[in-house]
């Protein structure tokens, strides 16, 4: 008896391997049904887009990163480190009409795919800049309200973008009430060193959560924060933004952890919480994310 599902999977795998081979080591796009994905190699999905709804945030970590709105509800200027398939860039451009967006991308081959992912053309409030993030932040004169840090290479977060010196650059580039949003990925051995570096720069003003159904941890590092005031408005802001954006911020708030009010040793203990347990408890989305 013919196993049509197995045959379909084999055909899909064959098509993917063909596209991978033809890419010759460059970033490439793969389409399957209504989904278009970005890949740097054959291992991970770097970005995903619904072809019929290109502005939708398909991956859970992108939806979690948008929770910067809980910390800074009306940002004037958002700087993004890493373009990828432009999911966050497109969403912010469409849904935050008064916000200026600057996207920094080191790889010209990624920028060359922007039309494939329906990334808008540059205009007076949207720019994609081919630049090294550290160099750009060092020279940047106008402060940012939000920095979205998602600068991944094929093997994971670029090492140069996760040092204490780089986090210091981000801190200096933020306005007084600014927030750095970091997409981290891996197990405790990967995450704890990065969390410690963020703590060294931002002190106790760290909040974080796991993204549903993935090993991504989203960390919100706030430059200045009235902890008591923020806690008092957190649930209300989540409800308000869920009515507008429908990104499940109320569920995310239930998963938020913080270094606020904790000793350094207590922070390090919870920063190393078992990521596998968090993954198993979350709703599995069926998409492997980096």
C-alpha positions in Angstrom: 0.0 0.0 0.0 1.3 3.4 -0.9 2.2 5.7 2.0 1.4 9.1 0.6 2.5 10.9 3.8 5.9 9.3 3.6 6.2 10.0 -0.1 5.2 13.7 0.5 7.9 14.0 3.2 10.5 12.5 0.9 9.6 14.9 -1.9 9.8 17.8 0.5 13.2 16.7 1.8 14.4 16.2 -1.7 13.3 19.7 -2.7 14.9 21.2 0.3 18.2 19.5 -0.3 18.2 20.7 -3.9 17.6 24.3 -2.9 20.3 23.9 -0.2 22.8 22.6 -2.7 22.1 25.4 -5.2 22.5 28.0 -2.5 26.3 27.3 -2.4 26.6 28.4 1.2 24.6 31.6 0.9 21.4 32.4 2.8 18.4 30.9 0.9 14.6 30.8 0.8 12.5 27.7 0.8 8.7 27.6 0.1 6.3 24.9 1.3 2.6 25.4 0.9 1.9 28.8 2.4 5.1 29.1 4.3 8.3 30.7 3.2 11.4 30.2 5.4 14.9 31.7 5.5 17.9 29.4 6.1 21.6 29.9 6.5 22.3 26.2 6.2 20.4 22.9 6.4 19.9 22.9 10.2 17.6 25.7 11.4 14.8 28.0 10.3 16.0 31.5 10.8 12.7 33.2 9.8 9.3 32.2 8.6 6.6 34.0 6.7 3.1 33.2 5.7 3.0 34.0 1.9 -0.7 34.9 2.1 -0.2 37.1 5.3 3.4 38.3 5.2 3.0 40.7 8.2 2.0 38.0 10.6 4.4 37.0 13.3 4.7 33.2 12.8 7.5 32.3 15.2 6.8 32.5 18.9 10.0 34.2 19.8 9.1 37.2 17.5 5.8 37.6 19.3 7.6 37.5 22.7 10.1 40.1 21.6 7.2 42.5 20.8 6.5 42.5 24.6 8.9 45.5 24.7 5.6 47.4 24.4 5.0 46.5 28.1 8.1 48.4 29.1 8.0 51.2 26.5 4.5 51.5 25.1 5.2 54.3 22.6 8.7 54.1 21.3 9.9 56.8 18.9 12.9 55.0 17.6 13.4 51.2 17.4 16.9 49.9 16.3 17.0 46.2 15.2 20.2 44.2 15.1 19.7 41.5 12.5 17.2 41.6 9.5 16.6 38.0 8.9 13.3 37.6 7.1 12.2 41.0 8.5 9.3 39.7 10.5 9.8 42.2 13.4 10.7 45.0 11.1 7.6 44.6 9.0 5.3 44.2 12.0 6.7 47.3 13.7 6.5 49.3 10.5 2.8 48.3 9.9 1.5 48.3 13.5 3.5 51.2 15.1 2.9 54.0 12.6 4.5 56.7 14.6 7.7 54.8 15.3 10.9 55.1 13.3 12.7 51.8 12.6 16.4 51.3 11.8 17.5 47.8 10.9 21.2 46.9 11.0 22.3 43.9 9.0 25.9 42.8 8.4 25.3 40.3 5.6 24.5 41.8 2.1 23.2 38.4 1.0 20.5 38.6 3.7 19.5 42.1 2.6 19.3 40.9 -1.0 16.4 38.7 -0.1 14.3 41.5 1.3 11.8 41.5 -1.6 11.2 37.7 -1.1 10.0 38.5 2.4 7.9 41.6 1.5 10.1 43.9 3.5 9.1 47.5 2.7 11.3 49.9 0.8 13.3 52.4 2.8 11.5 55.7 3.5 11.5 58.5 6.0 10.8 56.2 9.0 12.2 52.9 7.8 15.8 52.0 6.9 17.7 48.8 6.4 21.4 49.6 6.8 24.3 47.4 5.7 26.5 47.8 8.8 28.3 46.2 11.6 26.1 46.7 14.7 29.0 47.6 17.0 30.4 50.2 14.7 26.9 51.7 14.1 26.0 51.9 17.8 29.4 53.5 18.6 28.8 56.3 16.1 25.0 56.7 16.7 24.1 60.2 17.9 20.4 59.9 18.4 19.4 57.5 21.3 17.1 54.6 20.7 14.0 53.8 22.8 14.2 50.1 22.0 17.0 47.9 20.7 15.8 44.5 19.3 18.9 42.2 19.4 18.4 39.2 17.1 21.8 39.0 15.4 22.2 35.4 14.5 24.6 33.5 12.2 24.3 29.9 11.1 25.8 28.6 14.4 23.8 30.8 16.7 24.1 34.2 18.2 27.2 35.9 16.8 29.8 35.8 19.6 30.9 39.5 19.1 27.2 40.5 19.8 27.0 38.8 23.2 30.0 40.3 25.0 29.9 42.6 28.0 31.5 45.3 25.9 28.7 45.0 23.3 26.0 45.1 25.9 27.7 48.3 27.2 27.4 49.8 23.7 23.7 49.0 23.7 23.3 50.5 27.1 24.9 53.7 26.0 22.8 53.8 22.8 19.5 53.7 24.7 17.6 56.7 25.8 17.0 57.1 29.6 13.9 54.8 29.7 15.2 52.5 26.9 15.0 48.7 26.8 17.3 46.2 25.1 15.4 43.1 24.0 17.7 40.1 23.5 16.8 36.8 21.8 18.9 34.2 23.4 18.9 30.5 22.5 20.3 27.3 24.0 20.5 25.4 27.3 21.6 26.6 30.7 25.3 26.3 29.8 24.7 28.8 26.9 22.3 31.1 28.6 23.8 31.7 32.1 27.1 33.4 30.8 25.0 35.7 28.6 22.6 36.5 31.4 25.6 37.3 33.7 27.0 39.7 31.2 23.6 41.5 30.9 23.4 41.7 34.7 26.9 43.2 34.8 25.7 46.1 32.6 22.0 46.5 33.5 22.2 45.3 37.1 18.9 44.0 38.5 16.8 45.6 35.8 16.4 42.3 33.9 13.1 40.6 33.0 12.9 37.4 30.9 10.7 34.6 29.8 10.8 31.5 27.5 9.1 31.7 24.1 6.3 29.2 23.8 7.4 25.9 22.3 11.1 26.7 21.8 14.5 27.0 23.4 14.5 30.8 22.9 14.7 33.0 26.0 13.7 36.6 25.6 15.4 39.0 28.0 14.3 42.6 28.6 17.2 44.7 30.0 15.9 48.1 31.1 18.1 51.1 31.4 16.1 52.7 34.2 13.0 51.3 35.9 10.7 52.1 38.8 10.0 48.5 39.8 7.0 49.1 41.9 5.3 51.3 39.3 6.0 48.8 36.5 4.6 45.9 38.4 1.4 47.9 39.2 0.7 48.6 35.5 2.1 45.4 33.9 -1.2 43.4 33.8 -3.1 46.4 32.6 -0.7 47.1 29.8 -0.7 43.4 28.7 -4.5 43.5 28.5 -4.5 46.7 26.5 -1.9 45.5 24.0 -3.6 42.1 23.6 -6.8 43.9 22.5 -4.8 45.7 19.8 -2.0 43.2 18.8 -3.4 39.8 19.9 0.1 38.5 20.8 -0.8 36.8 24.1 1.0 39.2 26.3 -1.2 38.3 29.2 0.1 34.7 29.0 3.7 36.0 28.6 3.3 38.1 31.8 2.5 34.9 33.7 5.9 33.5 32.6 8.0 36.6 33.3 10.9 36.2 35.8 13.0 39.1 37.0 16.2 39.9 38.9 14.4 42.8 40.6 14.5 42.4 44.4 16.8 39.4 44.3 20.4 38.9 45.3 23.1 38.2 42.8 23.3 34.6 43.9 19.5 34.1 43.6 19.5 35.7 40.2 22.2 33.3 39.0 20.2 30.4 40.3 17.0 31.3 38.4 19.0 32.4 35.4 20.1 28.7 35.0 16.6 27.3 35.3 16.1 24.1 33.3 15.3 25.1 29.7 14.1 21.6 28.8 11.5 21.8 31.5 10.3 25.2 30.2 10.2 23.8 26.7 8.1 20.7 27.7 5.6 22.9 29.6 5.1 25.3 26.7 2.7 24.8 23.8 4.7 23.2 21.0 4.4 25.2 17.8 6.0 22.6 15.5 8.6 25.0 14.2 12.2 24.8 15.3 13.5 28.3 16.0 16.8 30.0 16.4 
